Amino acid sequence: MSNPLTPTSNFFFLIFTITIIYVAYNSPRLQPKQTNLVFYVHDYLTGDDTSAVTVAGKRGPTSSILHFGTMVAVDDPVTEGPGIESKEIGRAQGLYVNSQLDGKGLHMVFSVIFTDGEFKGSSLEIQGADIFSMKEREFGIVSGTGYFRFVKGYGIMETQFMDIANLRAVLKLNVTVKHF
């Protein structure tokens, strides 16, 4: 029987392995793009232009979002500027749950679906805490579609306007994402 590990076969195996390693480490790698966005979400639980409704809570649909355990479904306009007359570029659709016993914090899970502009047809999936008594709150961007496939990132939320008595707010979202 002949020995399959001859010096010639070992030499070719070594050359082959070195070639594969060289190509793997010297091939151009796809670098992620970074995109920075600023947009405004108009969250209105009252008025003719209501975009959010209570769907569950301790007192049923009459529960206030300011009480622990209340869940709100949202379909909020997303605009380029802080005024409602600003160009609408999408919708924020999802849920907020008041998840803090003292009622001062929400857990939010929603999609920003772009319906106009450069990112039309794409979306960002947002998740995180919203302790609305804080000036700035950070949240995660956990997924995306279209232009934002394979996205990961974060955002900073600031309240631009809040009318607690009428449960109306305008939120500024400053988002930084990396994607391919």
C-alpha positions as CSV (number, residue, x, y, z in Angstrom):
1,M,0.0,0.0,0.0
2,S,1.3,3.4,-0.9
3,N,1.4,6.3,1.6
4,P,-1.2,9.1,0.6
5,L,0.8,11.7,2.5
6,T,3.7,12.1,0.2
7,P,5.9,15.2,0.3
8,T,4.4,16.4,-3.0
9,S,0.8,16.1,-1.8
10,N,1.7,17.9,1.5
11,F,3.4,20.7,-0.5
12,F,0.3,21.2,-2.7
13,F,-2.0,21.1,0.4
14,L,0.2,23.8,2.1
15,I,0.2,26.0,-1.0
16,F,-3.6,25.6,-1.4
17,T,-4.2,26.5,2.3
18,I,-2.0,29.5,2.2
19,T,-3.8,30.7,-1.0
20,I,-7.2,30.4,0.7
21,I,-6.1,32.2,3.8
22,Y,-4.5,35.0,1.7
23,V,-7.7,35.5,-0.4
24,A,-9.9,35.4,2.7
25,Y,-7.9,38.1,4.5
26,N,-7.2,40.4,1.5
27,S,-10.5,40.4,-0.3
28,P,-12.4,43.7,-0.1
29,R,-15.0,43.6,2.6
30,L,-18.4,45.1,2.3
31,Q,-18.5,48.1,4.6
32,P,-21.7,49.2,6.2
33,K,-23.2,52.5,5.3
34,Q,-24.2,55.0,8.1
35,T,-27.4,57.0,7.8
36,N,-28.4,59.8,10.1
37,L,-32.1,60.8,10.1
38,V,-34.1,63.4,12.0
39,F,-37.9,63.2,11.9
40,Y,-40.9,64.1,14.1
41,V,-43.7,61.9,15.4
42,H,-47.0,63.5,16.2
43,D,-48.7,61.4,18.9
44,Y,-52.3,62.6,19.6
45,L,-54.6,60.7,21.9
46,T,-57.4,63.3,21.7
47,G,-58.9,65.7,19.1
48,D,-60.2,65.3,15.6
49,D,-56.7,64.2,14.4
50,T,-56.4,61.4,17.0
51,S,-53.6,59.0,15.9
52,A,-53.4,56.8,19.1
53,V,-56.1,54.9,21.0
54,T,-56.1,53.0,24.3
55,V,-56.7,49.3,23.7
56,A,-56.3,47.9,27.2
57,G,-55.7,48.9,30.7
58,K,-56.8,48.5,34.3
59,R,-60.1,50.4,33.5
60,G,-60.4,49.0,30.0
61,P,-60.3,51.4,27.0
62,T,-61.0,54.4,29.3
63,S,-57.6,53.9,31.0
64,S,-55.1,56.7,30.7
65,I,-51.7,56.1,29.1
66,L,-50.3,57.8,32.3
67,H,-51.4,54.7,34.3
68,F,-49.4,51.5,34.7
69,G,-50.5,48.6,32.5
70,T,-52.2,50.7,29.8
71,M,-51.6,49.8,26.2
72,V,-52.0,52.2,23.3
73,A,-52.1,51.4,19.6
74,V,-50.6,54.1,17.4
75,D,-50.6,55.2,13.8
76,D,-48.9,58.5,14.2
77,P,-47.9,60.9,11.3
78,V,-44.1,61.2,10.8
79,T,-43.0,64.6,9.4
80,E,-39.8,66.3,8.3
81,G,-40.3,69.2,10.7
82,P,-41.9,69.7,14.1
83,G,-45.1,71.3,12.8
84,I,-48.0,69.2,11.7
85,E,-48.1,71.2,8.4
86,S,-44.6,70.0,7.7
87,K,-44.3,67.4,4.9
88,E,-45.4,63.9,6.0
89,I,-42.8,61.3,5.2
90,G,-44.3,58.3,6.9
91,R,-46.2,56.7,9.8
92,A,-45.2,55.4,13.2
93,Q,-47.3,52.3,13.7
94,G,-47.2,50.0,16.7
95,L,-47.8,49.9,20.5
96,Y,-46.9,51.7,23.7
97,V,-47.3,50.0,27.0
98,N,-47.0,51.9,30.3
99,S,-44.6,49.6,32.0
100,Q,-43.5,51.6,35.0
101,L,-45.4,51.3,38.3
102,D,-45.4,55.0,38.9
103,G,-46.8,55.6,35.4
104,K,-43.9,57.6,34.1
105,G,-42.4,55.2,31.7
106,L,-43.5,53.5,28.5
107,H,-42.2,50.5,26.6
108,M,-42.5,51.2,22.9
109,V,-42.5,48.8,19.9
110,F,-43.3,50.4,16.6
111,S,-42.4,50.6,12.9
112,V,-41.5,53.8,11.2
113,I,-42.9,53.2,7.7
114,F,-41.6,55.7,5.1
115,T,-44.3,56.6,2.6
116,D,-42.6,59.5,0.9
117,G,-39.1,60.9,0.2
118,E,-35.8,59.1,-0.3
119,F,-36.6,56.1,1.9
120,K,-40.2,55.5,0.5
121,G,-41.2,51.9,0.9
122,S,-38.6,51.2,3.6
123,S,-39.1,50.9,7.4
124,L,-37.3,50.9,10.7
125,E,-38.3,48.8,13.7
126,I,-37.9,50.7,17.0
127,Q,-38.0,49.2,20.4
128,G,-37.1,50.5,23.9
129,A,-38.0,52.4,27.0
130,D,-39.5,55.9,26.9
131,I,-39.2,57.5,30.4
132,F,-41.0,60.6,29.2
133,S,-40.0,62.7,32.2
134,M,-36.4,62.7,30.9
135,K,-35.3,65.3,28.4
136,E,-33.5,62.7,26.1
137,R,-34.3,59.0,25.8
138,E,-32.3,56.5,23.9
139,F,-33.9,53.6,22.1
140,G,-32.8,50.7,19.8
141,I,-33.2,50.2,16.1
142,V,-33.6,46.5,15.9
143,S,-34.5,45.8,12.3
144,G,-35.5,47.3,9.0
145,T,-36.7,46.7,5.5
146,G,-36.0,48.0,2.0
147,Y,-33.1,50.5,2.1
148,F,-32.6,49.6,5.8
149,R,-32.1,45.8,5.4
150,F,-29.7,44.3,8.0
151,V,-29.9,47.6,10.0
152,K,-28.7,48.1,13.5
153,G,-28.6,51.4,15.3
154,Y,-29.9,53.7,18.0
155,G,-31.9,56.8,18.3
156,I,-32.3,59.7,20.7
157,M,-35.9,60.9,21.4
158,E,-36.7,64.4,22.7
159,T,-40.1,65.8,23.5
160,Q,-40.6,69.0,21.3
161,F,-44.1,69.6,22.6
162,M,-46.3,68.0,25.3
163,D,-49.8,68.8,26.4
164,I,-50.4,66.3,29.2
165,A,-54.0,67.5,29.9
166,N,-55.0,66.7,26.3
167,L,-52.5,63.8,25.8
168,R,-50.9,65.3,22.7
169,A,-47.1,65.3,22.0
170,V,-44.6,65.9,19.3
171,L,-41.4,63.9,19.5
172,K,-38.1,64.5,17.7
173,L,-36.3,61.3,16.8
174,N,-32.6,61.6,15.9
175,V,-31.6,58.2,14.5
176,T,-28.2,56.7,13.5
177,V,-28.2,53.4,11.7
178,K,-25.6,51.2,10.0
179,H,-26.8,49.0,7.2
180,F,-25.6,47.4,3.9
